[in-house]
Amino acid sequence: MQKEITKSLGTHHIMVEKYNSTSSTSVRETPTPTSHKTIRSHILFLIATMMIISLLCIYIAPEWMYPTSNLSGDMLLSAVQSQLSLQITVICITFAIIFGLLLLNLRQQKRYLTSQKMRIKILEENIHKSTEYSFIIRQDNRRKRYIDGVEKLWDKNAHVRLGGVHALTDLIDEWLKEKYLDYQKRLEEGQVIINVLCTYIRSSFTLESKYKELSQNDPNGSYQENKYHQNFYEDQESFKAEKAVRISIIQKIREHLQSSPDSNNENLGGAWSDFDYDFSRINFFYPVDLSGAHYNKSVNFNSSIYKEKTNFSYSTYRGSVDFSGSSYYKEVNFEGSTYMNYAHFIESLYYGGGNFKKSNYERKAAFRKSLYCGFIDFGESVYKNGVDFNNSYYLGSVNFKYSTYHGNAYFNSSLYSGYANFRYSKYHKGSDFRMSAYAKEVRFGSSTYNSWVNFYGSIFHKSAYFEFSTYNVEPPLFSIDLEYVQYTTLFNAKYNTFHTRTDSPYNIILNSSKLPTLCTPVTREQKKEINYLFHKTFDSIKNLPSFPKMSLEDLQSICGWMDSRKDDLTATCPDIE
């Protein structure tokens, strides 16, 4: 293959030389700048000569032809008139000759300019033909290198596959720098290669099913049971090699998605920011680092699995982004990211910690029906439009403090197993916390609510703190009648705080039990039932056969618990007023 490409390139080189030599001889012969200057100088010399001769004739010839010496009277007058007539005649003839010479010079100048324009046009045509032919050669060469790179990418040898990755990524850069094509055509050529790289990392790898076994240092699992120790080390080597190939693809993409001062991209971001990316349904059995990336178009991460640490921090998404249906087995970092369009994280599983803090959402964001097993941080974020966290399950602690919500914020029908912090937040529109359960301490204090806020139908198993908050439109709702059923909020702990800021237009009215109106402390029997419901729910999650490798089907099977819980509580607690 290499010999054929070399031979082809040599043939193309000879053809270019032949083409250039042929083109050079086809240029039409035109007056050179040197000949033009010579003719012009001759004309100027003639004009100067005519002027000198004319001056001599004006001042010498009249006196010679019509002498005035020794003349007087009418004879003198007649001689002077004859001299004047002769001078006028000489001047007219001189001007006529000079005008003719100037006209000749102008005509010669016009012919010269016409010939130069023709010469330039012919040269431009030759240059265009030469440039076009050179592009055809470059294009043909890149096509062959593309085919060769794709073949290498699917080679059995990992080193060859890695070489294919570098070859294809270099081709993308070459296409983007191709001056013969407009920017859109360059993108189309590069997009073909991007699709190939994304297709490769979406493709399955035989050994990825043995991720847990091959991630150990020594033979284990099936390798130990069957005593295939040699197979273990061979498979482990192949597994590591494939990880290196796929990591290199992610690294190349990340490098070109980051903004750089010398980027030739016409828009914001890196050189590859204007491409479309499909990272959906990928089993990432290797670390993923796409931090600092800038996407100018929509990007799809839907239904992917991340088995190692994942980093999407400080990224910018100008188009919509979809992370829905994804599973993260270890820590994932989305810190400091900006979402300028719709952002979807629904029905996702987070087995390790998650970091979403200091993020900015310009359009609607959705996180509903998700399970968080470790500590999750959404703090210090800004939501310019609505956000949806409902039907979510937090087995660890969660932080939402110092956040700002400009649209409606939905947290309803959620379950909190660990500490929950919503302090120092601002809600410019409605906020919904109804029908949720908090197993441990929860804090809502020092927040500002500029619209309605609902807490009715919720369970606070430990202390709940609402202190120093401001309610500018109406007080929070802790009880409501819906369809002939009264849903009230249950408080289990003895110590809860409800006092507002002194400048708050509305306050939380408390009853004799120091709880919001219509709310009563739970009884001993209700405490048992609540404890039972918590344990039943958490055990049902943790005892799933696939936990902590829970499938989306498993998650969906427990998502209806909060909806059914209200009926259970109504039947268990008939004495609630």
Backbone hydrogen bonds, N-H to C=O, Kabsch-Sander energy under -0.5 kcal/mol:
donor,donor_aa,acceptor,acceptor_aa,energy
5,I,1,M,-2.2
6,T,2,Q,-2.4
7,K,3,K,-2.7
8,S,4,E,-2.4
9,L,5,I,-2.5
10,G,6,T,-2.1
11,T,7,K,-2.2
12,H,8,S,-2.3
13,H,9,L,-1.9
14,I,10,G,-1.9
15,M,11,T,-2.2
16,V,12,H,-2.1
17,E,13,H,-2.0
18,K,14,I,-2.5
19,Y,15,M,-2.5
20,N,16,V,-2.6
21,S,17,E,-2.3
22,T,18,K,-2.2
23,S,19,Y,-2.3
24,S,20,N,-2.1
25,T,21,S,-1.3
26,S,22,T,-0.9
27,V,24,S,-0.8
36,H,32,T,-1.8
37,K,33,P,-1.8
38,T,34,T,-1.7
39,I,35,S,-2.2
40,R,36,H,-2.0
41,S,37,K,-2.2
42,H,38,T,-2.1
43,I,39,I,-2.1
44,L,40,R,-2.2
45,F,41,S,-2.1
46,L,42,H,-2.3
47,I,43,I,-2.3
48,A,44,L,-2.2
49,T,45,F,-2.5
50,M,46,L,-2.8
51,M,47,I,-1.9
52,I,48,A,-2.0
53,I,49,T,-2.8
54,S,50,M,-2.5
55,L,51,M,-2.2
56,L,52,I,-2.3
57,C,53,I,-2.6
58,I,54,S,-2.4
59,Y,55,L,-2.1
60,I,56,L,-2.7
61,A,56,L,-1.0
64,W,60,I,-1.9
65,M,61,A,-3.0
66,Y,62,P,-2.9
71,L,68,T,-1.4
75,M,72,S,-1.2
77,L,73,G,-2.0
78,S,74,D,-2.3
79,A,75,M,-1.8
80,V,76,L,-2.4
81,Q,77,L,-2.2
82,S,78,S,-1.9
83,Q,79,A,-2.5
84,L,80,V,-2.4
85,S,81,Q,-2.2
86,L,82,S,-2.2
87,Q,83,Q,-2.3
88,I,84,L,-2.4
89,T,85,S,-2.1
90,V,86,L,-2.5
91,I,87,Q,-2.6
92,C,88,I,-2.5
93,I,89,T,-2.5
94,T,90,V,-2.6
95,F,91,I,-2.7
96,A,92,C,-2.3
97,I,93,I,-2.5
98,I,94,T,-2.8
99,F,95,F,-2.8
100,G,96,A,-2.2
101,L,97,I,-2.6
102,L,98,I,-2.8
103,L,99,F,-2.6
104,L,100,G,-2.4
105,N,101,L,-2.4
106,L,102,L,-2.6
107,R,103,L,-2.4
108,Q,104,L,-2.3
109,Q,105,N,-2.4
110,K,106,L,-2.5
111,R,107,R,-2.4
112,Y,108,Q,-2.1
113,L,109,Q,-2.6
114,T,110,K,-2.5
115,S,111,R,-2.4
116,Q,112,Y,-2.2
117,K,113,L,-2.6
118,M,114,T,-2.2
119,R,115,S,-2.3
120,I,116,Q,-2.8
121,K,117,K,-2.7
122,I,118,M,-2.4
123,L,119,R,-2.4
124,E,120,I,-2.9
125,E,121,K,-2.4
126,N,122,I,-2.3
127,I,123,L,-2.8
128,H,124,E,-3.0
129,K,125,E,-2.5
130,S,126,N,-2.5
131,T,127,I,-3.1
132,E,128,H,-3.1
133,Y,129,K,-2.4
134,S,130,S,-2.3
135,F,131,T,-2.5
136,I,132,E,-2.4
137,I,133,Y,-1.9
138,R,134,S,-2.5
139,Q,135,F,-3.4
140,D,136,I,-2.5
141,N,137,I,-2.4
142,R,138,R,-2.5
143,R,139,Q,-2.4
144,K,140,D,-1.8
145,R,141,N,-2.2
146,Y,142,R,-2.6
147,I,143,R,-2.2
148,D,144,K,-2.3
149,G,145,R,-2.6
150,V,146,Y,-2.5
151,E,147,I,-2.2
152,K,148,D,-2.1
153,L,149,G,-2.1
154,W,150,V,-1.1
155,D,152,K,-1.8
161,R,157,N,-2.0
162,L,158,A,-2.4
163,G,159,H,-1.9
164,G,160,V,-2.1
165,V,161,R,-1.8
166,H,162,L,-1.9
167,A,163,G,-2.3
168,L,164,G,-2.3
169,T,165,V,-2.4
170,D,166,H,-2.0
171,L,167,A,-1.5
172,I,168,L,-1.6
173,D,169,T,-1.6
174,E,170,D,-2.0
175,W,171,L,-2.5
176,L,172,I,-2.1
177,K,173,D,-1.1
178,E,175,W,-1.2
179,K,177,K,-0.8
181,L,178,E,-0.8
186,R,182,D,-2.0
187,L,183,Y,-2.2
188,E,184,Q,-2.0
189,E,185,K,-2.0
190,G,186,R,-2.3
191,Q,187,L,-2.7
192,V,188,E,-1.2
193,I,189,E,-0.8
194,I,190,G,-2.2
195,N,191,Q,-2.6
196,V,192,V,-1.3
197,L,193,I,-2.3
198,C,194,I,-2.5
199,T,195,N,-2.3
200,Y,196,V,-2.0
201,I,197,L,-1.9
202,R,198,C,-1.4
203,S,199,T,-1.1
203,S,200,Y,-0.6
208,E,205,F,-1.8
209,S,206,T,-0.7
210,K,207,L,-1.6
211,Y,208,E,-1.3
214,L,210,K,-2.7
215,S,211,Y,-1.1
216,Q,213,E,-1.2
223,Y,220,N,-1.5
225,E,221,G,-2.4
226,N,222,S,-2.3
228,Y,223,Y,-1.7
229,H,227,K,-1.1
232,F,228,Y,-1.8
233,Y,229,H,-1.7
234,E,230,Q,-2.0
235,D,231,N,-2.9
236,Q,232,F,-2.7
237,E,233,Y,-2.0
238,S,234,E,-2.2
239,F,235,D,-2.7
240,K,236,Q,-2.5
241,A,237,E,-2.2
242,E,238,S,-2.2
243,K,239,F,-2.0
244,A,240,K,-2.0
245,V,241,A,-1.7
246,R,242,E,-2.3
247,I,243,K,-2.6
248,S,244,A,-1.9
249,I,245,V,-1.3
250,I,246,R,-1.9
251,Q,247,I,-2.8
252,K,248,S,-2.3
253,I,249,I,-2.3
254,R,250,I,-2.8
255,E,251,Q,-2.7
256,H,252,K,-1.6
257,L,253,I,-0.9
257,L,254,R,-1.0
258,Q,254,R,-0.9
260,S,269,G,-0.6
263,S,260,S,-1.6
270,G,257,L,-0.7
272,W,256,H,-2.7
273,S,270,G,-1.3
275,F,272,W,-1.3
277,Y,298,S,-0.7
279,F,277,Y,-0.6
279,F,300,N,-2.8
281,R,302,N,-2.8
282,I,279,F,-0.6
284,F,282,I,-1.0
284,F,305,I,-3.2
285,F,283,N,-1.4
288,V,309,K,-1.8
290,L,311,N,-2.9
292,G,313,S,-2.9
293,A,290,L,-1.0
294,H,257,L,-1.2
295,Y,316,T,-3.0
296,N,273,S,-2.4
296,N,294,H,-0.6
297,K,273,S,-0.6
299,V,320,S,-2.0
300,N,277,Y,-1.6
301,F,299,V,-0.5
301,F,322,D,-2.9
303,S,324,S,-3.3
304,S,301,F,-0.8
305,I,282,I,-2.9
306,Y,327,S,-3.1
307,K,284,F,-2.6
307,K,305,I,-0.6
308,E,284,F,-0.5
310,T,331,E,-2.3
311,N,288,V,-2.4
312,F,333,N,-3.6
314,Y,335,E,-3.7
315,S,312,F,-0.6
316,T,293,A,-2.7
317,Y,338,T,-2.6
318,R,295,Y,-3.1
318,R,316,T,-0.6
319,G,295,Y,-0.5
319,G,297,K,-0.6
321,V,342,Y,-2.4
322,D,299,V,-1.5
323,F,321,V,-0.5
323,F,344,H,-3.5
325,G,346,I,-2.7
326,S,323,F,-0.8
327,S,304,S,-2.2
328,Y,349,L,-2.9
329,Y,306,Y,-3.1
329,Y,327,S,-0.6
330,K,306,Y,-0.5
332,V,353,G,-1.9
333,N,310,T,-1.7
334,F,332,V,-0.5
334,F,355,N,-3.9
336,G,357,K,-2.5
337,S,334,F,-1.0
338,T,315,S,-2.8
339,Y,360,N,-3.1
340,M,317,Y,-2.7
340,M,338,T,-0.6
343,A,364,K,-1.9
344,H,321,V,-2.0
345,F,366,A,-3.3
347,E,368,R,-2.5
349,L,326,S,-2.7
350,Y,371,L,-2.8
351,Y,328,Y,-2.9
351,Y,349,L,-0.6
352,G,328,Y,-0.8
352,G,330,K,-0.5
354,G,375,F,-2.3
355,N,332,V,-1.9
356,F,354,G,-0.5
356,F,377,D,-3.5
357,K,377,D,-0.5
358,K,379,G,-2.3
360,N,337,S,-2.6
361,Y,382,V,-2.9
362,E,339,Y,-3.3
362,E,360,N,-0.6
363,R,339,Y,-0.6
363,R,341,N,-0.6
365,A,386,G,-1.9
366,A,343,A,-2.1
367,F,388,D,-3.7
368,R,388,D,-0.6
369,K,390,N,-1.8
371,L,348,S,-2.2
372,Y,393,Y,-3.3
373,C,350,Y,-3.4
373,C,371,L,-0.5
374,G,350,Y,-0.6
374,G,352,G,-0.9
376,I,397,S,-2.0
377,D,354,G,-2.2
378,F,376,I,-0.5
378,F,399,N,-3.5
380,E,401,K,-2.5
381,S,378,F,-0.5
382,V,359,S,-2.5
383,Y,404,T,-2.9
384,K,361,Y,-3.2
384,K,382,V,-0.6
385,N,361,Y,-0.5
385,N,363,R,-0.5
387,V,408,N,-2.2
388,D,365,A,-1.8
389,F,387,V,-0.5
389,F,410,Y,-3.7
391,N,412,N,-2.1
393,Y,370,S,-2.5
394,Y,415,L,-3.1
395,L,372,Y,-3.2
395,L,393,Y,-0.6
396,G,372,Y,-0.8
396,G,374,G,-0.5
398,V,419,Y,-2.5
399,N,376,I,-2.0
400,F,421,N,-3.5
401,K,421,N,-0.5
402,Y,423,R,-2.1
403,S,400,F,-0.5
404,T,381,S,-2.4
405,Y,426,K,-3.0
406,H,383,Y,-3.1
406,H,404,T,-0.5
407,G,383,Y,-0.6
407,G,385,N,-0.9
409,A,430,G,-2.5
410,Y,387,V,-2.2
411,F,409,A,-0.6
411,F,432,D,-3.5
413,S,434,R,-2.4
415,L,392,S,-2.5
416,Y,437,A,-2.9
417,S,394,Y,-3.7
417,S,415,L,-0.6
418,G,394,Y,-0.7
418,G,396,G,-0.9
420,A,441,E,-1.9
421,N,398,V,-1.8
422,F,443,R,-3.4
424,Y,445,G,-1.7
426,K,403,S,-2.2
427,Y,448,T,-3.0
428,H,405,Y,-3.0
428,H,426,K,-0.6
429,K,405,Y,-0.6
431,S,452,W,-1.9
432,D,409,A,-2.7
433,F,431,S,-0.5
433,F,454,N,-2.7
435,M,456,Y,-2.2
436,S,433,F,-0.5
437,A,414,S,-2.3
438,Y,459,I,-2.8
439,A,416,Y,-3.3
439,A,437,A,-0.5
440,K,418,G,-0.5
442,V,463,S,-1.9
443,R,420,A,-2.0
444,F,465,Y,-3.7
445,G,465,Y,-0.7
446,S,467,E,-2.6
448,T,425,S,-2.5
449,Y,470,T,-3.1
450,N,427,Y,-3.4
450,N,448,T,-0.5
454,N,431,S,-1.9
455,F,477,L,-3.3
456,Y,477,L,-1.0
457,G,478,F,-0.6
458,S,455,F,-1.0
459,I,436,S,-2.5
460,F,490,L,-2.8
461,H,438,Y,-2.7
461,H,459,I,-0.7
462,K,438,Y,-0.5
465,Y,442,V,-2.1
466,F,464,A,-0.5
466,F,497,T,-2.3
468,F,499,H,-2.1
469,S,466,F,-0.7
470,T,447,S,-2.7
471,Y,506,Y,-0.6
472,N,449,Y,-2.6
472,N,470,T,-0.6
473,V,449,Y,-0.5
477,L,453,V,-2.5
478,F,476,P,-0.6
480,I,487,Y,-2.0
482,L,480,I,-0.6
482,L,485,V,-3.2
485,V,482,L,-1.4
487,Y,480,I,-3.3
487,Y,485,V,-0.6
488,T,486,Q,-0.6
489,T,478,F,-0.9
490,L,458,S,-2.7
491,F,520,T,-0.7
492,N,460,F,-2.7
492,N,490,L,-0.5
493,A,460,F,-0.6
496,N,494,K,-0.6
497,T,464,A,-1.7
501,R,469,S,-2.2
504,S,501,R,-1.6
506,Y,471,Y,-1.2
509,I,507,N,-0.7
511,N,515,L,-3.1
514,K,511,N,-1.9
517,T,509,I,-1.6
519,C,516,P,-2.2
522,V,491,F,-1.4
527,K,523,T,-2.4
528,K,524,R,-1.9
529,E,525,E,-2.1
530,I,526,Q,-2.7
531,N,527,K,-2.9
532,Y,528,K,-2.5
533,L,529,E,-2.4
534,F,530,I,-2.5
535,H,531,N,-2.7
536,K,532,Y,-2.7
537,T,533,L,-2.1
538,F,534,F,-2.9
539,D,535,H,-2.8
540,S,536,K,-1.9
541,I,537,T,-1.4
542,K,538,F,-2.8
543,N,539,D,-2.6
544,L,541,I,-1.1
547,F,544,L,-1.7
549,K,546,S,-4.3
555,L,551,S,-1.8
556,Q,552,L,-2.6
557,S,553,E,-1.4
558,I,554,D,-0.8
558,I,555,L,-1.1
559,C,555,L,-0.9
561,W,558,I,-1.7
564,S,560,G,-1.7
565,R,561,W,-1.9
566,K,562,M,-0.9
568,D,564,S,-1.7
569,L,565,R,-2.7
570,T,566,K,-2.0
571,A,567,D,-2.1
572,T,568,D,-2.1
573,C,569,L,-3.0
576,I,573,C,-1.4
